[in-house]
Amino acid sequence: MTVYTLGVWTVRPGREDEFVAAWDQLGQWTLEQGYDTHGTLVRDRDNPRRFISFGPWRSVDEAQRWRDTEGFRQHLARIEETLESFEPGTYDVVMSVS
């Protein structure tokens, strides 16, 4: 069953570009590791220091294996240097309209 990981990121003032670059590096690393997923990063128009990222995973186990890797932890540590706060989550699809 597909699940989504989602993160709500609040970046320290003036570090937005650094955050985006570090988030991109995590995404590129994820793809290089062969994970069959993709991620999207959006920015709040009313609060440009607030970002939300999300992406689908084939299973909660695959998402957890990704989070448990040393590479993920290293990339996340670089991202966290730019942050005031971070709220991660894993979500199940309830409904989709298309």
Summary of the structure (lengths in Angstrom):
residues: 98
radius of gyration: 13.6
end to end distance: 18.7
largest distance: 39.1
contacts: 242
relative contact order: 0.32
helix: 37%
strand: 32%
